[in-house]
Amino acid sequence: MSYQILTIDTVKEYILNIDSIKNYLENGEITISEIGDGNLNFVYIVTNITNGKSLIVKQAVPYLRIAGEGFPLSRERMNYEIRALTFYSELVPHLVPKIYHADEDMSLIIMENLSEHIIMRKGLIDRVIYPHFSEHISTFLAQTLFYSSSLYLDSSQKRALIDRFNSNTELCKLTEDFVFTLAFMEDGTNDINPDLLAEAKELFSQNDFKKKLLKLKYIFMTQTDALLHGDLHTGSIMLNEEETYVIDPEFAFVGAFGFDIGALIANMINSYISHFYRSQDSEYQAWILDSIKEIYTKFEEKFLELWLQHPNSALLKEGFIAKNELDEFKKEFMQNIFSQSVGFAGAKIGRRVFGIAGVEDIRGIEDKHKRKEAELMALKIGKYLILNYESIMDVDDLIERIQGIN
Amino acid sequence: MSYQILTIDTVKEYILNIDSIKNYLENGEITISEIGDGNLNFVYIVTNITNGKSLIVKQAVPYLRIAGEGFPLSRERMNYEIRALTFYSELVPHLVPKIYHADEDMSLIIMENLSEHIIMRKGLIDRVIYPHFSEHISTFLAQTLFYSSSLYLDSSQKRALIDRFNSNTELCKLTEDFVFTLAFMEDGTNDINPDLLAEAKELFSQNDFKKKLLKLKYIFMTQTDALLHGDLHTGSIMLNEEETYVIDPEFAFVGAFGFDIGALIANMINSYISHFYRSQDSEYQAWILDSIKEIYTKFEEKFLELWLQHPNSALLKEGFIAKNELDEFKKEFMQNIFSQSVGFAGAKIGRRVFGIAGVEDIRGIEDKHKRKEAELMALKIGKYLILNYESIMDVDDLIERIQGIN
């Protein structure tokens, strides 16, 4: 059907016209409620209160939902979310919500309602330990990055993949602007803690780390390693102690290997920082740092294991190079992924301090003085990682260096 | 009109149905002749023998022309040639043939007949000195690379450019296979001088340079810096002592900055090598090396000048970074372009020795012994550049090192 914006009154009629959805919900009394915390899109929960079955309807509108029609943003962003979720569903079905129906013309997707899971950021603020998270998310990263890369696909498959995501221009530009640029200079979009005006001014006048930031931005813009989620912070993960789900890949595009990994590490470091001022629970902080280590180590192991299983690809032809030198090549290749991940993590941490979008972990600290201290620490760590991303050796080194900054 | 393969008998009717072409040729007796040396496509010269006006009609067929219908190759390759030539025509109209008519449905282009120019490879074999070539080709490289990069375009323009070239899959794959892979391993497509079977076997068993070659191949496949010609050897340049024209950009795609530069340098080095065994004209060889130096130096100057003129782009926002650090960033950026160019040049030289496609400069040496010596020298230089591309400092250093190999 041609595009029309659904409302809480028209959602029901729309979805009950889709046979598969009707069959899934079965007969009973259907209620619709809107989830208010969607920034970009309209999100509804549809429940059959007779049998308890429910699902999520998410529709993109041609503007930023929280800002209104005065802030246009192409609704085609939903195409990329649908395409990425479809890709993930085939690869790691246990790590993404089930898709019941998707319609690019309507910029709409109907999917599993994760009613027993919470947004990870909230869980981290509440100091919940997730014993399987590292295992799950390292699988997600290894599988999605490897299978969408030139280390697995052949040349034409890779170019076809790029074709399907290349035009996600607006959302890529949001990252270029807000992650790599505006949060580090005087700009009207920034949201600076009034207690840190002097520190912001100082940061904006520093240039050594900006040279590195430009390098990272250039990599972000021009490197086409693999399909990225594009916004893999802890607000894009829903989980409980048993299960993990990655949601909201509307920023998906074919980009640099390290970007999703970096986003995740950054957001875990932000939580680590916040707990110096929230809970002072050093055991929980240790769990966060251990998780970062475990995630990266397992990601690397799983990625390399997949590479071993697939000796032919756009890049490699069996028999071209001997095992020893191939192993050396892989080692350098993985080192480069690690470095980039650290650099991207630095940009992601730094941009949360003075930029348009903060994180609840830190900006939500109620005590003004503590919030200020947490922001200063985030600034220090973010800048440090940007400056030193090419010389941090491995994840142990990374954690040691983070622990050394306070 | 829908696609049909033209023949020498149907070309005339077809072109005279196009008003602009009819107007250009004017009344008179029209003759058609086929140029036999097109490898991939059918090429006709159309001449009005009454007034001497002429033009070129080039049509792609869905197979490799020289190999026949048994070797399918999608005729859509002509789309990319048309698109690249159109881009070049707007930017550097004096450095590409004038387009009179282009039709993607017919996989056909009608353009200026460069009747007073020869293929550069032939000129180099005949030791012609082209006093303006360095000036012209450095302009071509600087303008086409800069204006199609994220240093000039904004994010959406850049993604739109990628969109127009991303699906040139088949021709990119030819390069991936024949430039970076098959010429360096046992493969049925190779064309090895029977006098060098032992040397080929030895090369195929070496692995140190292959690790570097994989790095270069990966850059080729995944880096989207700028619109490349994609096959800028001396057979893709027509010139005389006054004018230079770049032709045949059917391999065009958005790729790594260094690839066109590397291709050009490689083919000039091949000519330099050939003259040890063809003419022993050391003055001409010195002109070739001087030209490489001049091309690279001028390219860099012109590229940096354009960058200075355009302080805002997808990458840069004025005010983000101070001049000093920006200059340092640019310096490292240009160093990286140079390194890649050298690496790609090495791959391009190396692949001509045992691979499917040799160069006339060297394979055309009639004396078997001399040809063998020339091939060995090309092998040595190619491998050296692949191995050392990251540590060669600048173009002076490059030339010194080449002179040191014999």
Interface residues (C-beta under 8 A of the other chain):
Chain A: S150 S155 S156 K158 R159 A160 I162 D163 N166 S167 T169 E170 C172 K173 E176 T181 L182 F184 M185 E186 N207 D208 K210 K211 L214 K215 K217 Y218 M221 T222 Q223 T224 D225 A314 L315 L316 K317 G319 F320 I321 A322 N324 E325 L326 E328 F329 E332 F333
Chain B: S150 S155 S156 K158 R159 A160 I162 D163 N166 S167 T169 E170 C172 K173 E176 T181 L182 F184 M185 E186 N207 D208 K210 K211 L214 K215 K217 Y218 M221 T222 Q223 T224 D225 A314 L315 L316 K317 G319 F320 I321 A322 N324 E325 L326 E328 F329 E332 F333
